[in-house]
Amino acid sequence: MDFSFTDEQRQLRDGVRAFLARRYPFEQRRIASRSKAGWRPEIWQALAEELGVLALPLPVAKGGLDGDPVTTMILMEEFGEALLIEPFLETVVIGGGLLRAAGGAMAEAELREIAAGRSRLAFAWAEPASRFAFSPVSTVATLDGKGWRLDGVKSVVTAAPWATGLLITARTGENVSLFLVDPQAAGVTLFPYPTIDGRRAADIRLEGVILSRAALIGPEGGALPLIEAAGDAGIAAAGAEAVGVMRRLLADTITYTKQRRQFGQAIADFQVLQHRMVDMFMQIEMASSAVLLATLKLGADPAERARAASTAKVTVSRASRFVGQNAVQLHGGMGMTDELAIGHYFKRATAIETEFGTADHHLDRFARLGRAAA
């Protein structure tokens, strides 16, 4: 099997890499993450207008890129190396994927807004007692006159403080439905906070939120398969981002150990440290392979797709912990400073470990899938 990228994919990767090198230096990212806004809106607009990558989930016939999962993987790895704050994963990969799968006039209109850089989405699925499971859901949606009424609480909704729309899971009867909600709507209260990796998240309270019937995305009670597919796509994309993060951690560590001298020579000349960095490289390659498998399996049947996604999640989580911890250790005290990029990359890798479930959760999921197939 040929795993090499196409000419178009290489050109896209090179173009995105050049853009990030020019417009997204680490120091500007660090300043933006500490600002009141917490991100750079002009970068988001440039992703739409200069690179056009926000049109990834939109079909070519509608003015989009009709991007496949491998293209998403390429982009996310580059964004990981640059430590991108802006909500590409939440808006384009998760939100765009859900909207495209659900279909309908409202979903198509929202995809156009995303492509133009005017819309940013956050996926509100986690709840205080959900333990990484998409179902059951405690948030309730009931028909109230001519529309829907939402009541419930959502937890750790990443990118919610930046969102122009919230994709919220809710129970309708015994099943799960998906709704697009304006965060400024009456009854919606956000409790925003910074996360360990310099991004933003929020807990959300929904009290008697009244929505039109058009706010329902996809079939009533039929959202769970779409949500599970989007979750696996999110695992693959976040895994690709983690691979980019780890590649940068290793590259910076190699550079530093060549500069740092001890006992009259660069510490990179010590064989034990060379072996350590080779181990880091091997972990990255294993994670990269697992992410590629999960990416290629996104179009497979649900059980096969889920097994590949959980495999990638566990492999990436273990690799990022090993690579991140060793990168910090080999930098010594400098690895703990806010001014150096290493600590920021390690924090992002740590945050990715818990997105869409921990390694333990996915080991259990993999085991359950295996028992079901037996």
N, C-alpha and C positions, 0 to 999 in steps of 0.2 A: 504494500500500500504506500502511495506517495503522500507524505505529510508536508511537503514543501508548499509555501504560499504561492498564490497566483501573482502575476505581474501587478494586477490592480490592487491586491491586498498589500503587496510590498510598497507600492506607491502611497497607499493610504497610511500605512504605518510610518513611512519616512516623512510624509507631510505632517502628520500629527506630532511626531517626535521633534521635528524642526520647529513647529509652532510652540510647543511646550518649552523647548530650550530657549526660545526667543521671548516668550510672553509670560512664562511661569517659573521664574527662578525661586529657589527655596526661600530666600529672605522675604520676598513679596508674599509668598504663601503664608509664612509665619506671621507677618504683620496682619494679613487679612483674617487669619483665624482668631486673632486677638482683638479685632475691631468689633464695634457694636453689631455690625451686620453679620460678621463671621464668614463672609465669602466675597467674591468679586463678580458682581452682575455683568461687568463688561466682558469678562472671560466667557460667561455663559452665552452672551450675545455673539461673541466671536466664534464659539463652537457652532452656533447656528449659521452665521453669515459667512465666515471665512472658510470653515471646514465642512459645514453642512452635515455634521455627524448626528445632530439632533433629529434628523429625518430618517434615521436608521430603520425604525419599525414601519415607516409609511411605504406602501407599494410604489413602484416606479410610476405607474399610471396616475398616481395622485401626487406626483412631484417628490417622492421620497427615494431612499436608497435601496429599499427592500433587502436590508442587510441580513445575512445568515448568521448563525451562532458563532462561526469561526471569525467573522469580521468583528463581532462584539468582543470575542476573546482577545483579538489583536489590540483593539482600542483599550480595553480594560487593563491589559498589561502595561501599555504605555502610560495610562493614567496612574497606575500604581507606582511606576518609576518616578513620575513627577509629583506624586502625593496630592493628586487633585482633590480639592474640597468639594467643588460644585457637584450637585446631585444628579450626575449622569446615571448611576446605577438605579436610583429610586425612580427617576422620571422616565428615562428612555428604556432601560432594560426591563424593569418591573412594570412600571406604569404603562409604557408603550406596548409591552408584550400582552398585558391584560386587556388593554383596549382593542388591540388588533384581534386577539382571540375572541373577544366578546362580540365585536362587530356592532353595526348599527350607526345611525346618523350622528348621534351624540358622540360616540367613540371616535368616529372619523373626524369630526370637527375638532375634538380635543387633540388628536394626533397632529392635525395641521397647526394648531397653536403651539404644540411642543416643537415641531419642526422649525417654526419661526422664532423660537426662543421666548415666546410670550407666556408659556405655561410651564409650571414646575409641579410635579406630583410627589406625594408621600403615600406610602402604602401602610395603612393602619390596620394591622391584623393581630398583633400581640396584645394580650390582656394580662392583668395581674396574676391570674391562676392558669394561664394557658400552657406554660412549660414548653414552649416552642411548637405546640401543635396548632394547626390551622382550624381544627374542629375537635370538640364542640366550641361554640361561640356564645358568650354571655350577652354581648350587645344584641339588642332586639330591635327589629324593624316591623312595624305594624301599619296596616293601611288605615289612614285617618282621613275620612272624607274622600277628597280627590287625590290625595297624595300619601306619602309615607311619613311615619314618625320614628325617629331613632332615639334610643336611650341606651347608655352604657359608658364604659371606660376603656380606653386603649392606652397601652404602655410603650414607652421607648420607641416612639415613631420617628425614625431618623429622617432628617431633612424637613420635618414638619414646619419649623419656624420659617422656612423659605418658601413653602408651598403655596401655590395659587389654587390647588385642588387636593382633596384628600380622598383616596380610594379606601373605603371603609367596609370591612366585612361585618355582616350582621345576620342574625338568625331570623328567618321567616318561616314560621311553623317549626318543622323539625329539620329543616335544611338551611344551607348557607347561601346568602346572596351578597352581591357587591354593589356599592353605591358610590357615586361621585359627589362629594360634598364640598361646598365653599367654606373654607376655614373662618370666614367672616360672618357666616350665617348665624342667626339668633339661636342660642342654646349650645353653640360650640365654644368651648373654653380650652385654650392651650396653656400648658405650663412648661415653658421652654427652659432648656439648660444646656450647657456645653458638655461634650463628651470627652473621654480621655484622649481621643485622637485629634482634638482640635476642631471637631465638627459640631453640629447642633442636632438636638433631638427634642422631643416634647412628649409629655403625657397629655391625653386628650379626654375631656369629659363631655359627653353628649347628653343633654337634658331637654327632651321634648323638641328635638330638631325636626322641623317640618320641611319635607322635600317634595318636589313634583314627582309624578310617576316617571318622568323622563330621566330622573337621577339614577334609576336602576340600570346597572350595566350588565348586559347579558341576560340570560333567562332567570326568572325568579326561582330561587331554590336550586339553581344549577351551577353555582359559581365554584364549588369546591374543586372539581377537576381542573378548572382554569387556574385557580389559586395554587394548587399543588404543582402544576406545570411551571407557573411563574416562579414559585419558590425554588424549584430545581434549576431553572435558568438563572436565578439570582445567586445560587450556590456556585454555579459554574463561572459566572461573571466575577463574583467577589473572589473566587479562587484565582482567576487570572490576574486580578488586581494584586492579590497577595504574592503571586509569582513575580510581578513587576517590583513590588516592595522588596522582596527577598533578593532579587538580582541587584538592586541598588545597595542594599545592606552589605552584600558580599563585595561588590565593586569598591565601595567606600572603605571597607575593612582591608582589602588588599592594598589600596592606595596608602592608607594610614600605616600599615605594618611595614611598608617599604620605606616610609619616612621616619618612623620612630626607631631610634637607635638605643641599643643597650649592650654593654660589654664590647663596645667597639664595632658593632655591626648592626645592620637593620634587623629588627626582630622577625621580619619575613624570611630571613635566612635560617631561622631555627626550624629544624625538621618537624618538631612536634607541632608547631604552629602551621606549617605547610599542610600537615596531615589534617589538622583541624579545619582549615579552609577548604581542603578537598572534600571533607565530610559535609561541610556546608553546601558545596556545589552539588554533591550527590543528592542531598535532600531536596534542593531546588529542582533538579532534573526529575526526581520522582514525583514531586508535586506538579510540575509542568505536564508530565505524562498523564497523571490522573485527571487534571483539569481538561486536557485535550480529549480524553475519553468521555468525560462527562459532557463536554460540549458537543461531541459527535453523536452522543446518545440522546440528545434533547428531542429528537424526532422519533425515538423508538417508542415501544409500548410503555405504559406508565410504570410497570414494575421494573423493567430493565433500565428505564431512565432514572428511576428513584435509586436503584442499587448503585449506578454509576455516580450519581450526585452525592450519595452518602459516602462512597469510597473516596471521592475527591475531597469532601469536607474533612474526613478524618486524616487523610494524607497531608493536606495543606495545613491543617491545624498543628499537627505534630512537627512538620517541617518548619513552619514559621516560628514556632516557639524555639526550636533548636537554633535556627539561623539567627533570630533576633537576639537571643540570650548570648550567643557566642560573639556576635558583632559588638554588643555592648561591652562584654568582658574584654575582648581584645583591644578595645579603645581605652580601657582603664577608666579612670575617673572622668575623662572627657566624654565618655559615652553616656553619662548621666546628665550632661548640661543641656539647657534649653537652647543655647546658641548653636549647638551642633545638630546636624540633620539626623544622625543615627537614632537618637531617642525618639524623635517624631515618627520615623519609619517603624520603629519597634512598637510604638503605641498604636499605630494604624494596624499593624499585623495582629496585635493583641485584640483590637476591637473586631476585626474580621473573624476571629475565632468564634465569636458568639453570634454572628449574624446568621439568621435562618437555622439556628440550633448549634449546640456545642458538639464536640467530637463524641462525647459520651451519648448524647441523644441520637446521633447518627449511627453509632455502633449498635445501639438498641434497635433502631429502625432497620438497619441492614439485616440484623438477626431475625426480626419479625418478617421481613420480606422473604428471607430464606426458608423460614418455617412454613410460610404460606405457599411457597412454590413446591415444597416437598410432597 
